[in-house]
């Protein structure tokens, strides 16, 4: 707070107001980092949001150019000082981070840093991220850290408000995801009704043509021309359904990120516990990724709406040059043979068609009282 109480409070107020203006998580992260670096007059600042696999789902930096950041390479893993901050959830203030026994080095393009101040961003017991600063712009005491206890206290205040801003942004994004999902469901229902109406008209017209073939061939020909027109319209409706319902997130984020987000939303929207795990899967051709996503969505819908499951586990794993999707629930299960005989397919026909359409295969294993396992395998591109 070397600027003096008035300017210091003004700077804190400006930082908190800046964080509260944004609703997108990425924008909030950037604002937190920029505000922290400016507030404590540091050369570098960064904030990492951990994922569930030993890495960072998001990692935002300030003070490093785009060219430098690109040269540094992939996002860091949770190791060294970063891991300690996430695991121990307490502040870390060091005169020289390179001399700490937990320091494990950094990539060759990474800027050299010395004094260091970091602390976790927490929401109750949950660690939302790790915020850290390096290289305070001030004369350093001999053998000491440029960051002071006052700096640490100030950053702690900022981190508390950052947790609120980040939590609000996450809630906003989840609410928006649910709204988008509801809108897609409504659109799908409308398209389904439109196609059904076309097919109903098509059937009636074909029946009329059949009755006229012998006694009025001319009228029968007209009816058959109408059949062709209705069939073309139905085909166009189906094409529109495919275009409208293709998830844009799949194009932008890929299969794994899209599935993870979708399952996080379902986990919060349903009483059942829904989990997701991915193992070594790389990008697949667009048609295969969409087929895997659609089968996963259909299987999840069945499990959450019809099976009474308390737990649903979704896994996507590398299998040879391709990938395998596995959806397992502990619900009521069913007899696949009896379901086919009764004409109730629970989307199985659609799922099998999607699998075969991309050169894959679908396997369904279920029995009354034994839950259900759906596995889809697709080849590599």
Buried (B, 14 or more C-beta within 10 A) or exposed (E): BEEEEEEBEEBBEEBBEBBBEBBEBEBBBBBBBBBBBBBBBBBBBBBBBBEEEEBBBBBBBBBBEEEEEEEBEEEBEBBBBBBBBBEEBEBBBBBBBEEBEBBEEBEEEBBEBBBBBBBBBBBEEEBBBBBBBBBBEBEBEEEEBBBBEEBBEBBEEBBEBBBBBBBBBBEBBBEEBBEBBEEEEEEEEEBEEBBEEBBEBBEEBBEBBEEBEEEEEEBBEBBBEBBEEBBEBBEEBBEEBEEEBBBEBBEEBBBBBBBBBBBBBBBEBBEBEBBBBBEEBEEBEBBBBBBBBBBBBBBBEBBBEBBEBEBBBBBBBBBEEBBBBBBBBBBBBBEBEEBEEEEEEBBBEEBBEBBEEBBBEBEBEBEEEEBBBBBBBBBBB
